[in-house]
Amino acid sequence: MRYTVDPVNFAINIYHDDKDIPFQFQPDYPNGDPFDSVEEASAWAELSIAAHSPEVMEYAPNGKGLAPEIKPDPNAKAALLAKLGITADEAKLLLS
C-alpha cells in the first residue's frame, strides 16, 4: 500500500500498490480532529497501513493525542465464545 498527503489541507489518500484510485480518503482523524501538518498526517497514514497486517495488533489512533485502539484477538474471541457455549451469531443477538 502507499499513500499521499495533500500539502495544503493534509488530507490522506491510501492506495493499493497497483491501483490509481484510493480505497481510503482520510481528511482528518476518524473523530474529526484535524491533522496539523504533512508529518502528522503521514505518521497516521503509516500506522493505518500497518494496521492492515494481521501481525499488527493496533489500529491507528482515532484522534489527536489518543492511544491506538487494540484490535480484537480472534483467538481470544473464539475461546470466549467456546467458554460461554454460544456461537458468534448468538453473541450478536445478545448484544443487539
Buried (B, 14 or more C-beta within 10 A) or exposed (E): BEBBBEEEEBBBBBBEEEEEEBEBEBBBBBEEBEBEEBEBBBBBBEBBBBBEEEEBEEBBBBEBEEEBEEEEEEEEEEEEBEEEEBEEEEBEEEEE
